[in-house]
Amino acid sequence: MSDACHQGVDVGFVALGYGKVAALGIVQGITELMPISSSAHMRVVPALFGWPDPGAAFSASMQLAALAAIVSYFWLDVRSLAVGAARAIQERHWDNRELQLVLWIGIATIPIALAGALLSPMLNACHSPVRSLYVIGVSSIVMALLLGLAEILARHIRTLENVKLADALLVGIAQVGALVPGVSRSGSTFTAALLLGFTRVEAARFSFLLGLPAIMLAGLKELWELHKAHFDAHAWSVLAVGLLSGTIAAFFAIWGLLRILENFSSWPFVIYRALMGLMLILGAAAGFLA
């Protein structure tokens, strides 16, 4: 399975081996949950070191590492929502707050689920044009500008206690942008939540919880695609190493992000994204990044 395109699925990560995949798992885990785009880093880091592109399949399946990290870090929130919603259904308390939030998160997942299903053949195809360095560079700069605008306009007053259905829908629609490499799921949803008036920490918390169904669906779908591609034991073991390193890195990334947002702002991410986008465009134009 040395060919990066296996039965129509981009599986370049298999040829990288355990060590490089473990390193990329750490990069993926950190950048997946910070508003700086994991897909951008999955293109630029291998390009800098002269490694093959690990492929869209790796990035998508690594969503499960982010899922494990979010559930474990926000276990009390997840457990409260699950138990509260289940009890409300059993007791037919349809106005229960936990049940409403669970339903709204489910509704907010519909846009990205539909868009992902429609665009999957293009997004996950071997040598997909949307994974070009130019596309990722431009989307990184655009998101830097939007996040900067959100910081300027944000009121920083709302919390999850007063989330409404309209909030969930708007953040869910923003989440669709994450299908474009370089945009970042956490970046798009965090930016939308900031513009809706949430505090930085609550915007991040809202972004993580609302993204759980989408992250789970994306990861499980990609595992199924890899299963249909008839992966051998070696390929699965390489992926497992990436998932393990990614889960650990993602857990600490959540902790770090919340500390940054509590004590500073999202401006460091705005600057970082803008510089990274510029580097990608210039590097691709100069031939420094392949």
Backbone as CSV, one residue per row, in Angstrom:
resi,resn,N_x,N_y,N_z,CA_x,CA_y,CA_z,C_x,C_y,C_z
1,MET,0.843,-1.200,0.000,0.000,0.000,0.000,0.873,1.243,0.000
2,SER,1.862,1.258,-0.885,2.743,2.401,-0.959,2.144,3.542,-1.744
3,ASP,1.165,3.216,-2.639,0.527,4.258,-3.426,-0.369,5.093,-2.524
4,ALA,-0.208,6.434,-2.589,-0.991,7.315,-1.720,-2.464,7.308,-2.079
5,CYS,-2.819,6.836,-3.261,-4.211,6.759,-3.672,-4.607,5.290,-3.731
6,HIS,-5.376,4.839,-2.735,-5.744,3.432,-2.642,-7.244,3.298,-2.811
7,GLN,-7.666,2.716,-3.924,-9.087,2.535,-4.230,-9.863,3.838,-4.106
8,GLY,-9.251,4.910,-4.643,-9.912,6.205,-4.648,-9.818,6.976,-3.352
9,VAL,-9.178,6.419,-2.321,-9.050,7.084,-1.032,-7.610,7.543,-0.856
10,ASP,-7.444,8.793,-0.439,-6.115,9.365,-0.254,-5.536,8.871,1.068
11,VAL,-4.570,7.954,1.007,-4.027,7.320,2.217,-2.517,7.504,2.297
12,GLY,-2.059,8.713,1.988,-0.632,8.972,1.983,0.045,8.776,3.319
13,PHE,-0.717,8.829,4.413,-0.113,8.713,5.737,0.519,7.348,5.989
14,VAL,0.027,6.303,5.312,0.536,4.951,5.564,2.024,4.865,5.244
15,ALA,2.443,5.504,4.163,3.846,5.454,3.751,4.757,6.224,4.690
16,LEU,4.202,7.086,5.532,5.016,7.887,6.433,5.607,7.056,7.578
17,GLY,4.927,5.998,7.993,5.428,5.177,9.090,5.017,5.704,10.452
18,TYR,5.367,4.950,11.484,4.890,5.243,12.839,5.401,6.572,13.398
19,GLY,6.700,6.830,13.272,7.276,8.024,13.880,6.707,9.312,13.310
20,LYS,6.670,9.412,11.994,6.167,10.626,11.355,4.679,10.795,11.595
21,VAL,3.940,9.697,11.590,2.496,9.774,11.839,2.232,10.188,13.288
22,ALA,3.048,9.704,14.222,2.898,10.118,15.622,3.128,11.622,15.746
23,ALA,4.154,12.134,15.045,4.439,13.571,15.074,3.290,14.362,14.462
24,LEU,2.779,13.883,13.319,1.659,14.570,12.681,0.390,14.464,13.531
25,GLY,0.261,13.364,14.279,-0.877,13.227,15.184,-0.858,14.306,16.252
26,ILE,0.332,14.607,16.760,0.464,15.669,17.761,0.091,17.022,17.152
27,VAL,0.607,17.277,15.939,0.284,18.538,15.253,-1.216,18.626,14.991
28,GLN,-1.787,17.525,14.504,-3.222,17.494,14.224,-4.037,17.705,15.496
29,GLY,-3.660,17.038,16.578,-4.396,17.143,17.825,-4.400,18.561,18.373
30,ILE,-3.254,19.234,18.284,-3.161,20.607,18.787,-3.955,21.558,17.911
31,THR,-3.762,21.452,16.604,-4.359,22.432,15.696,-5.829,22.171,15.409
32,GLU,-6.301,20.941,15.636,-7.709,20.626,15.393,-8.620,21.416,16.314
33,LEU,-8.189,21.632,17.553,-9.061,22.266,18.537,-8.694,23.707,18.839
34,MET,-7.649,24.212,18.205,-7.354,25.636,18.278,-7.810,26.271,16.966
35,PRO,-8.164,27.552,16.979,-8.718,28.175,15.765,-7.658,28.536,14.731
36,ILE,-6.824,27.539,14.355,-5.726,27.823,13.425,-5.670,26.824,12.272
37,SER,-6.641,25.942,12.147,-6.796,25.016,11.027,-5.808,23.858,11.037
38,SER,-6.327,22.690,11.357,-5.503,21.482,11.332,-5.158,21.077,9.907
39,SER,-6.116,21.267,8.970,-5.862,20.866,7.593,-4.725,21.675,6.982
40,ALA,-4.631,22.945,7.360,-3.523,23.766,6.875,-2.199,23.211,7.377
41,HIS,-2.152,22.847,8.631,-0.906,22.328,9.205,-0.570,20.937,8.676
42,MET,-1.603,20.165,8.323,-1.337,18.854,7.748,-0.761,18.957,6.333
43,ARG,-0.882,20.128,5.730,-0.249,20.350,4.426,1.108,21.020,4.569
44,VAL,1.188,22.010,5.476,2.431,22.780,5.547,3.550,22.038,6.266
45,VAL,3.228,21.289,7.330,4.287,20.583,8.062,4.959,19.519,7.196
46,PRO,4.208,18.632,6.533,4.868,17.682,5.633,5.631,18.381,4.500
47,ALA,5.069,19.490,3.991,5.739,20.204,2.907,7.086,20.763,3.368
48,LEU,7.131,21.280,4.595,8.380,21.835,5.123,9.455,20.770,5.288
49,PHE,9.044,19.571,5.679,10.009,18.495,5.909,10.211,17.601,4.691
50,GLY,9.496,17.914,3.617,9.635,17.105,2.413,8.950,15.753,2.504
51,TRP,7.950,15.629,3.390,7.196,14.380,3.519,6.017,14.393,2.555
52,PRO,5.508,13.225,2.201,4.283,13.172,1.383,3.095,13.738,2.162
53,ASP,2.125,14.261,1.443,0.875,14.722,2.054,0.187,13.516,2.700
54,PRO,-0.125,13.575,4.010,-0.785,12.433,4.655,-2.174,12.153,4.107
55,GLY,-2.774,13.132,3.440,-4.062,12.908,2.788,-5.258,13.306,3.639
56,ALA,-6.362,13.535,2.955,-7.589,13.950,3.626,-8.137,12.857,4.533
57,ALA,-7.896,11.601,4.187,-8.407,10.495,5.006,-7.817,10.536,6.408
58,PHE,-6.541,10.872,6.505,-5.890,10.962,7.814,-6.511,12.083,8.636
59,SER,-6.665,13.265,8.016,-7.234,14.399,8.737,-8.643,14.106,9.222
60,ALA,-9.446,13.460,8.376,-10.832,13.178,8.737,-10.923,12.137,9.847
61,SER,-10.157,11.057,9.722,-10.221,10.015,10.747,-9.660,10.500,12.079
62,MET,-8.730,11.458,12.019,-8.165,12.007,13.252,-9.167,12.843,14.038
63,GLN,-10.335,13.084,13.435,-11.400,13.758,14.172,-11.768,12.972,15.427
64,LEU,-11.592,11.653,15.373,-11.936,10.824,16.524,-11.020,11.112,17.711
65,ALA,-9.780,11.531,17.430,-8.884,11.928,18.513,-9.417,13.184,19.188
66,ALA,-9.882,14.139,18.368,-10.473,15.359,18.915,-11.733,15.031,19.711
67,LEU,-12.525,14.094,19.196,-13.753,13.687,19.889,-13.442,13.145,21.280
68,ALA,-12.464,12.251,21.358,-12.094,11.667,22.648,-11.612,12.738,23.612
69,ALA,-10.836,13.700,23.114,-10.301,14.758,23.964,-11.413,15.669,24.486
70,ILE,-12.343,16.054,23.603,-13.428,16.945,24.011,-14.330,16.274,25.039
71,VAL,-14.704,15.025,24.784,-15.594,14.315,25.702,-14.940,14.151,27.068
72,SER,-13.657,13.812,27.086,-12.978,13.615,28.366,-12.780,14.937,29.106
73,TYR,-12.431,15.999,28.377,-12.184,17.290,29.038,-13.483,17.911,29.547
74,PHE,-14.536,17.823,28.739,-15.826,18.413,29.107,-16.804,17.332,29.558
75,TRP,-16.287,16.323,30.251,-17.111,15.191,30.632,-18.320,15.605,31.474
76,LEU,-18.129,16.532,32.402,-19.238,16.958,33.252,-20.335,17.607,32.414
77,ASP,-19.953,18.433,31.440,-20.944,19.061,30.559,-21.653,18.011,29.709
78,VAL,-20.859,17.109,29.107,-21.431,16.078,28.240,-22.365,15.171,29.032
79,ARG,-21.919,14.756,30.207,-22.733,13.876,31.047,-24.024,14.574,31.482
80,SER,-23.915,15.849,31.865,-25.094,16.600,32.292,-26.117,16.716,31.173
81,LEU,-25.643,16.997,29.959,-26.546,17.111,28.818,-27.208,15.775,28.494
82,ALA,-26.400,14.711,28.491,-26.930,13.393,28.136,-27.939,12.900,29.167
83,VAL,-27.563,12.977,30.443,-28.439,12.488,31.515,-29.693,13.356,31.621
84,GLY,-29.492,14.672,31.560,-30.633,15.586,31.670,-31.619,15.409,30.530
85,ALA,-31.108,15.247,29.306,-31.989,15.067,28.148,-32.729,13.740,28.232
86,ALA,-32.020,12.685,28.631,-32.656,11.369,28.738,-33.757,11.384,29.798
87,ARG,-33.469,12.015,30.923,-34.476,12.085,31.988,-35.683,12.913,31.536
88,ALA,-35.432,14.003,30.821,-36.520,14.857,30.350,-37.423,14.112,29.375
89,ILE,-36.820,13.296,28.502,-37.625,12.504,27.563,-38.461,11.483,28.315
90,GLN,-37.843,10.842,29.296,-38.549,9.831,30.084,-39.730,10.439,30.839
91,GLU,-39.523,11.645,31.369,-40.559,12.303,32.160,-41.418,13.251,31.324
92,ARG,-41.123,13.318,30.010,-41.860,14.154,29.071,-41.863,15.628,29.460
93,HIS,-40.708,16.087,29.911,-40.520,17.501,30.203,-39.882,18.148,28.976
94,TRP,-40.696,18.500,27.979,-40.172,18.951,26.696,-39.543,20.331,26.757
95,ASP,-39.768,21.056,27.861,-39.159,22.376,27.993,-37.858,22.324,28.798
96,ASN,-37.368,21.112,29.059,-36.124,20.953,29.823,-34.958,21.590,29.074
97,ARG,-34.098,22.321,29.810,-33.010,23.059,29.188,-31.978,22.139,28.522
98,GLU,-31.611,21.044,29.208,-30.635,20.119,28.631,-31.167,19.473,27.355
99,LEU,-32.427,19.090,27.369,-33.032,18.475,26.192,-33.066,19.455,25.025
100,GLN,-33.445,20.697,25.320,-33.476,21.707,24.263,-32.099,21.893,23.639
101,LEU,-31.059,21.971,24.471,-29.714,22.209,23.952,-29.231,21.027,23.113
102,VAL,-29.544,19.807,23.550,-29.166,18.620,22.784,-29.864,18.630,21.421
103,LEU,-31.162,18.950,21.420,-31.903,19.006,20.160,-31.357,20.098,19.242
104,TRP,-31.032,21.237,19.814,-30.511,22.344,19.007,-29.148,21.995,18.412
105,ILE,-28.300,21.314,19.189,-27.000,20.895,18.670,-27.193,19.917,17.513
106,GLY,-28.184,19.014,17.674,-28.478,18.077,16.592,-28.939,18.793,15.334
107,ILE,-29.830,19.778,15.490,-30.320,20.544,14.346,-29.182,21.331,13.699
108,ALA,-28.300,21.882,14.536,-27.188,22.682,14.027,-26.170,21.845,13.267
109,THR,-26.216,20.532,13.436,-25.287,19.639,12.744,-25.758,19.321,11.323
110,ILE,-27.045,19.522,11.053,-27.609,19.175,9.742,-26.900,19.876,8.587
111,PRO,-26.625,21.197,8.671,-25.971,21.857,7.523,-24.644,21.227,7.126
112,ILE,-23.756,20.973,8.083,-22.447,20.415,7.725,-22.569,18.948,7.321
113,ALA,-23.553,18.230,7.863,-23.748,16.837,7.466,-24.174,16.760,5.996
114,LEU,-25.100,17.623,5.600,-25.559,17.643,4.214,-24.452,18.106,3.273
115,ALA,-23.791,19.196,3.641,-22.732,19.729,2.792,-21.574,18.742,2.678
116,GLY,-21.246,18.091,3.808,-20.161,17.116,3.792,-20.467,15.932,2.896
117,ALA,-21.723,15.471,2.929,-22.112,14.340,2.084,-22.069,14.715,0.605
118,LEU,-22.490,15.935,0.285,-22.505,16.378,-1.102,-21.101,16.619,-1.649
119,LEU,-20.222,17.156,-0.804,-18.890,17.540,-1.266,-17.826,16.487,-1.018
120,SER,-18.192,15.399,-0.354,-17.208,14.373,0.006,-16.400,13.852,-1.177
121,PRO,-17.024,13.560,-2.332,-16.230,13.058,-3.460,-15.110,13.999,-3.885
122,MET,-15.342,15.312,-3.765,-14.313,16.279,-4.144,-13.301,16.499,-3.021
123,LEU,-13.804,16.569,-1.780,-12.932,16.890,-0.657,-11.937,15.777,-0.360
124,ASN,-12.388,14.523,-0.467,-11.537,13.394,-0.094,-10.892,12.689,-1.279
125,ALA,-11.069,13.245,-2.468,-10.466,12.628,-3.640,-8.949,12.757,-3.608
126,CYS,-8.277,11.829,-4.245,-6.829,11.907,-4.345,-6.444,13.172,-5.108
127,HIS,-5.483,13.911,-4.568,-4.998,15.140,-5.190,-6.128,16.159,-5.372
128,SER,-6.973,16.256,-4.369,-8.105,17.189,-4.436,-7.599,18.624,-4.594
129,PRO,-8.177,19.401,-5.519,-7.729,20.782,-5.725,-7.954,21.686,-4.523
130,VAL,-8.941,21.344,-3.671,-9.206,22.199,-2.520,-8.147,22.054,-1.442
131,ARG,-7.246,21.067,-1.587,-6.151,20.925,-0.633,-4.871,21.582,-1.147
132,SER,-4.989,22.405,-2.173,-3.808,23.101,-2.683,-3.346,24.140,-1.667
133,LEU,-2.070,24.443,-1.699,-1.520,25.408,-0.752,-2.104,26.799,-0.964
134,TYR,-2.429,27.142,-2.199,-3.029,28.449,-2.462,-4.399,28.570,-1.799
135,VAL,-5.224,27.544,-1.948,-6.559,27.565,-1.345,-6.454,27.663,0.171
136,ILE,-5.579,26.867,0.757,-5.422,26.874,2.209,-4.880,28.214,2.690
137,GLY,-3.936,28.782,1.943,-3.370,30.070,2.316,-4.399,31.179,2.296
138,VAL,-5.186,31.235,1.226,-6.214,32.272,1.113,-7.267,32.117,2.204
139,SER,-7.737,30.882,2.440,-8.765,30.673,3.468,-8.231,30.993,4.859
140,SER,-6.949,30.749,5.093,-6.355,31.093,6.390,-6.376,32.604,6.616
141,ILE,-6.038,33.364,5.572,-6.031,34.824,5.695,-7.445,35.363,5.869
142,VAL,-8.392,34.819,5.108,-9.788,35.266,5.229,-10.304,35.030,6.641
143,MET,-10.014,33.852,7.197,-10.480,33.557,8.561,-9.768,34.416,9.596
144,ALA,-8.522,34.780,9.331,-7.803,35.686,10.239,-8.514,37.037,10.293
145,LEU,-8.930,37.514,9.130,-9.643,38.795,9.071,-10.992,38.707,9.781
146,LEU,-11.711,37.602,9.579,-13.017,37.451,10.225,-12.886,37.319,11.741
147,LEU,-11.882,36.578,12.194,-11.678,36.425,13.637,-11.265,37.761,14.257
148,GLY,-10.422,38.522,13.542,-10.050,39.846,14.030,-11.253,40.762,14.124
149,LEU,-12.127,40.699,13.123,-13.352,41.503,13.149,-14.235,41.103,14.322
150,ALA,-14.312,39.799,14.579,-15.122,39.318,15.704,-14.580,39.845,17.034
151,GLU,-13.269,39.890,17.170,-12.669,40.414,18.400,-12.999,41.888,18.590
152,ILE,-13.022,42.632,17.489,-13.316,44.075,17.567,-14.774,44.322,17.929
153,LEU,-15.668,43.518,17.338,-17.107,43.740,17.520,-17.693,42.997,18.720
154,ALA,-16.979,42.015,19.248,-17.543,41.145,20.290,-17.892,41.913,21.559
155,ARG,-19.004,41.479,22.192,-19.455,42.108,23.439,-18.996,41.340,24.670
156,HIS,-18.720,40.053,24.523,-18.192,39.211,25.611,-19.100,39.228,26.848
157,ILE,-20.403,39.021,26.658,-21.311,39.079,27.807,-22.156,37.816,27.961
158,ARG,-22.331,37.023,26.919,-23.278,35.908,26.974,-22.589,34.616,27.401
159,THR,-23.392,33.696,27.949,-22.901,32.379,28.362,-23.820,31.308,27.781
160,LEU,-23.453,30.048,28.007,-24.267,28.942,27.507,-25.635,28.879,28.171
161,GLU,-25.780,29.542,29.298,-27.060,29.519,30.001,-28.170,30.181,29.194
162,ASN,-27.811,31.104,28.299,-28.857,31.783,27.518,-28.726,31.536,26.024
163,VAL,-28.199,30.358,25.659,-28.142,29.973,24.246,-29.554,29.766,23.711
164,LYS,-29.790,30.204,22.482,-31.079,30.022,21.825,-30.914,29.171,20.577
165,LEU,-32.032,28.712,20.038,-31.992,27.907,18.821,-31.322,28.668,17.684
166,ALA,-31.611,29.965,17.576,-31.020,30.773,16.504,-29.497,30.794,16.617
167,ASP,-28.979,30.840,17.847,-27.526,30.820,18.052,-26.930,29.521,17.524
168,ALA,-27.569,28.408,17.888,-27.071,27.107,17.456,-27.100,26.988,15.935
169,LEU,-28.163,27.479,15.317,-28.276,27.400,13.857,-27.206,28.236,13.166
170,LEU,-26.976,29.437,13.663,-25.975,30.311,13.045,-24.569,29.740,13.193
171,VAL,-24.254,29.228,14.371,-22.941,28.617,14.571,-22.830,27.338,13.749
172,GLY,-23.939,26.601,13.639,-23.942,25.391,12.822,-23.707,25.690,11.354
173,ILE,-24.288,26.774,10.862,-24.062,27.178,9.470,-22.607,27.597,9.275
174,ALA,-22.058,28.303,10.253,-20.651,28.713,10.176,-19.733,27.495,10.130
175,GLN,-20.156,26.425,10.768,-19.356,25.208,10.832,-19.133,24.592,9.439
176,VAL,-20.047,24.866,8.509,-19.917,24.336,7.148,-18.624,24.823,6.500
177,GLY,-18.202,26.021,6.863,-16.969,26.555,6.303,-15.763,25.687,6.582
178,ALA,-15.837,24.871,7.630,-14.716,24.018,7.997,-14.410,22.961,6.945
179,LEU,-15.344,22.737,6.018,-15.094,21.761,4.959,-14.001,22.250,3.999
180,VAL,-13.772,23.550,3.978,-12.705,24.116,3.145,-11.404,24.077,3.941
181,PRO,-10.390,23.363,3.483,-9.125,23.312,4.209,-8.556,24.713,4.448
182,GLY,-8.138,24.959,5.677,-7.597,26.255,6.034,-8.559,27.108,6.828
183,VAL,-9.855,26.778,6.779,-10.845,27.574,7.503,-10.821,27.242,8.995
184,SER,-10.846,25.963,9.338,-10.844,25.477,10.722,-12.256,25.422,11.296
185,ARG,-12.669,24.216,11.725,-13.986,24.057,12.327,-14.087,24.866,13.608
186,SER,-13.090,24.722,14.482,-13.121,25.467,15.739,-13.016,26.964,15.477
187,GLY,-12.239,27.348,14.445,-12.103,28.763,14.133,-13.394,29.371,13.638
188,SER,-14.105,28.679,12.745,-15.339,29.223,12.194,-16.440,29.292,13.246
189,THR,-16.569,28.253,14.065,-17.630,28.249,15.079,-17.301,29.207,16.229
190,PHE,-16.030,29.282,16.607,-15.612,30.210,17.662,-15.850,31.651,17.213
191,THR,-15.514,31.953,15.963,-15.721,33.296,15.424,-17.204,33.660,15.424
192,ALA,-18.039,32.724,14.984,-19.475,32.978,14.960,-20.024,33.214,16.364
193,ALA,-19.571,32.411,17.326,-20.044,32.565,18.706,-19.599,33.904,19.295
194,LEU,-18.385,34.337,18.963,-17.929,35.650,19.429,-18.819,36.754,18.872
195,LEU,-19.142,36.663,17.589,-19.989,37.683,16.957,-21.397,37.699,17.546
196,LEU,-21.817,36.567,18.127,-23.137,36.490,18.753,-23.117,37.011,20.188
197,GLY,-21.947,37.472,20.652,-21.873,38.120,21.955,-21.398,37.263,23.103
198,PHE,-20.973,36.029,22.843,-20.504,35.157,23.922,-19.116,35.580,24.399
199,THR,-18.840,35.304,25.663,-17.487,35.535,26.158,-16.529,34.584,25.438
200,ARG,-15.249,34.877,25.467,-14.288,34.056,24.731,-14.317,32.601,25.204
201,VAL,-14.282,32.396,26.515,-14.260,31.032,27.040,-15.571,30.314,26.737
202,GLU,-16.696,30.997,26.880,-17.984,30.375,26.581,-18.155,30.124,25.084
203,ALA,-17.579,30.991,24.258,-17.614,30.777,22.814,-16.847,29.512,22.455
204,ALA,-15.690,29.310,23.094,-14.910,28.097,22.846,-15.657,26.864,23.343
205,ARG,-16.251,26.967,24.514,-17.010,25.844,25.085,-18.200,25.493,24.190
206,PHE,-18.905,26.504,23.729,-20.036,26.311,22.815,-19.560,25.656,21.519
207,SER,-18.425,26.122,21.010,-17.859,25.579,19.778,-17.537,24.098,19.919
208,PHE,-16.936,23.729,21.033,-16.568,22.327,21.252,-17.792,21.433,21.366
209,LEU,-18.761,21.835,22.187,-19.943,21.004,22.413,-20.794,20.893,21.147
210,LEU,-20.962,21.999,20.434,-21.774,21.959,19.223,-21.103,21.115,18.140
211,GLY,-19.783,21.064,18.164,-19.070,20.314,17.138,-19.000,18.820,17.368
212,LEU,-19.407,18.347,18.543,-19.282,16.914,18.848,-19.951,15.999,17.826
213,PRO,-21.215,16.229,17.451,-21.829,15.322,16.463,-21.116,15.345,15.118
214,ALA,-20.733,16.541,14.659,-20.058,16.650,13.357,-18.709,15.961,13.379
215,ILE,-17.977,16.137,14.467,-16.665,15.502,14.596,-16.816,13.986,14.612
216,MET,-17.803,13.492,15.361,-18.027,12.055,15.442,-18.423,11.484,14.090
217,LEU,-19.355,12.158,13.401,-19.818,11.669,12.106,-18.690,11.655,11.077
218,ALA,-17.883,12.710,11.071,-16.776,12.790,10.113,-15.754,11.686,10.364
219,GLY,-15.427,11.472,11.634,-14.445,10.444,11.962,-14.936,9.045,11.652
220,LEU,-16.172,8.737,12.037,-16.712,7.404,11.788,-16.903,7.155,10.300
221,LYS,-17.335,8.186,9.565,-17.505,8.032,8.121,-16.165,7.697,7.464
222,GLU,-15.107,8.384,7.898,-13.813,8.135,7.275,-13.279,6.753,7.631
223,LEU,-13.532,6.308,8.867,-13.128,4.948,9.235,-13.842,3.922,8.364
224,TRP,-15.104,4.185,8.068,-15.857,3.273,7.216,-15.290,3.267,5.802
225,GLU,-14.918,4.448,5.301,-14.315,4.524,3.970,-12.998,3.760,3.926
226,LEU,-12.211,3.878,4.989,-10.942,3.160,5.050,-11.180,1.656,5.151
227,HIS,-12.232,1.276,5.879,-12.588,-0.143,5.977,-12.951,-0.696,4.604
228,LYS,-13.719,0.083,3.834,-14.110,-0.368,2.506,-12.919,-0.437,1.557
229,ALA,-11.867,0.339,1.858,-10.659,0.317,1.023,-9.772,-0.882,1.346
230,HIS,-10.229,-1.730,2.299,-9.522,-2.967,2.658,-8.101,-2.693,3.162
231,PHE,-8.031,-1.852,4.200,-6.751,-1.600,4.860,-6.186,-2.896,5.424
232,ASP,-4.872,-3.019,5.393,-4.250,-4.170,6.045,-3.913,-3.810,7.493
233,ALA,-3.412,-4.781,8.247,-3.145,-4.585,9.679,-2.101,-3.500,9.913
234,HIS,-1.095,-3.435,9.041,-0.051,-2.419,9.202,-0.640,-1.023,9.063
235,ALA,-1.497,-0.818,8.069,-2.098,0.499,7.855,-2.940,0.917,9.056
236,TRP,-3.721,-0.029,9.592,-4.543,0.287,10.769,-3.669,0.610,11.975
237,SER,-2.561,-0.075,12.139,-1.687,0.183,13.287,-1.033,1.562,13.168
238,VAL,-0.681,1.968,11.945,-0.120,3.304,11.750,-1.155,4.360,12.127
239,LEU,-2.392,4.163,11.693,-3.462,5.100,12.029,-3.695,5.135,13.537
240,ALA,-3.630,3.983,14.199,-3.853,3.921,15.649,-2.812,4.744,16.398
241,VAL,-1.569,4.702,15.941,-0.511,5.500,16.573,-0.837,6.991,16.453
242,GLY,-1.286,7.395,15.270,-1.666,8.792,15.080,-2.835,9.200,15.959
243,LEU,-3.814,8.315,16.091,-4.973,8.613,16.932,-4.587,8.757,18.399
244,LEU,-3.692,7.909,18.864,-3.269,7.973,20.265,-2.522,9.269,20.557
245,SER,-1.536,9.591,19.716,-0.772,10.824,19.947,-1.667,12.044,19.763
246,GLY,-2.599,11.970,18.820,-3.503,13.083,18.584,-4.451,13.332,19.740
247,THR,-4.951,12.266,20.363,-5.873,12.403,21.494,-5.200,13.099,22.670
248,ILE,-3.986,12.660,22.990,-3.250,13.267,24.105,-2.957,14.729,23.825
249,ALA,-2.508,15.021,22.605,-2.188,16.399,22.244,-3.436,17.275,22.257
250,ALA,-4.564,16.740,21.787,-5.804,17.517,21.721,-6.308,17.871,23.117
251,PHE,-6.156,16.949,24.054,-6.595,17.211,25.426,-5.852,18.418,25.999
252,PHE,-4.529,18.434,25.838,-3.741,19.556,26.353,-3.972,20.820,25.537
253,ALA,-4.351,20.664,24.261,-4.655,21.833,23.435,-5.886,22.561,23.962
254,ILE,-6.893,21.800,24.397,-8.091,22.419,24.965,-7.718,23.220,26.211
255,TRP,-6.930,22.593,27.071,-6.496,23.275,28.306,-5.747,24.559,27.963
256,GLY,-4.819,24.479,27.020,-4.039,25.649,26.651,-4.886,26.746,26.038
257,LEU,-5.818,26.361,25.168,-6.677,27.345,24.521,-7.515,28.108,25.539
258,LEU,-8.112,27.397,26.470,-8.954,28.051,27.474,-8.139,28.980,28.365
259,ARG,-6.889,28.600,28.686,-6.039,29.483,29.490,-5.709,30.756,28.715
260,ILE,-5.416,30.608,27.425,-5.103,31.777,26.597,-6.304,32.713,26.525
261,LEU,-7.494,32.146,26.296,-8.691,32.970,26.162,-9.098,33.616,27.485
262,GLU,-8.801,32.955,28.599,-9.115,33.522,29.903,-8.231,34.716,30.231
263,ASN,-6.967,34.647,29.832,-5.981,35.649,30.242,-5.604,36.656,29.160
264,PHE,-5.890,36.342,27.908,-5.511,37.249,26.835,-6.719,37.474,25.917
265,SER,-6.575,37.113,24.655,-7.655,37.227,23.677,-7.324,36.285,22.530
266,SER,-8.076,36.384,21.444,-7.802,35.542,20.282,-6.891,36.237,19.271
267,TRP,-6.379,37.405,19.603,-5.499,38.119,18.677,-4.240,37.336,18.310
268,PRO,-3.631,36.583,19.244,-2.470,35.779,18.825,-2.807,34.804,17.697
269,PHE,-4.018,34.256,17.700,-4.433,33.333,16.646,-4.688,34.079,15.335
270,VAL,-5.201,35.304,15.447,-5.423,36.123,14.250,-4.092,36.379,13.543
271,ILE,-3.104,36.803,14.311,-1.786,37.107,13.739,-1.146,35.842,13.172
272,TYR,-1.232,34.749,13.933,-0.624,33.492,13.497,-1.242,33.015,12.187
273,ARG,-2.565,33.071,12.101,-3.250,32.607,10.893,-2.877,33.455,9.684
274,ALA,-2.833,34.762,9.880,-2.502,35.651,8.768,-1.086,35.385,8.260
275,LEU,-0.139,35.226,9.185,1.250,34.970,8.792,1.382,33.604,8.115
276,MET,0.663,32.598,8.648,0.735,31.271,8.052,0.149,31.281,6.643
277,GLY,-0.979,31.964,6.457,-1.579,32.045,5.129,-0.656,32.721,4.133
278,LEU,-0.025,33.809,4.572,0.909,34.520,3.706,2.101,33.643,3.353
279,MET,2.612,32.891,4.349,3.750,32.007,4.105,3.386,30.911,3.108
280,LEU,2.188,30.367,3.221,1.761,29.314,2.307,1.670,29.817,0.866
281,ILE,1.088,30.984,0.690,0.930,31.536,-0.656,2.292,31.864,-1.265
282,LEU,3.131,32.548,-0.495,4.451,32.928,-0.999,5.328,31.697,-1.208
283,GLY,5.241,30.734,-0.274,6.045,29.529,-0.399,5.668,28.701,-1.607
284,ALA,4.359,28.625,-1.888,3.900,27.885,-3.047,4.305,28.599,-4.340
285,ALA,4.198,29.937,-4.349,4.543,30.714,-5.531,6.038,30.619,-5.848
286,ALA,6.851,30.581,-4.780,8.298,30.534,-4.971,8.807,29.125,-5.207
287,GLY,7.927,28.130,-5.018,8.341,26.758,-5.199,9.034,26.161,-3.994
288,PHE,9.067,26.928,-2.890,9.701,26.423,-1.663,8.853,25.336,-1.023
289,LEU,7.526,25.515,-1.121,6.595,24.504,-0.604,5.965,23.804,-1.789
290,ALA,6.108,22.487,-1.818,5.580,21.731,-2.955,4.130,21.393,-2.718
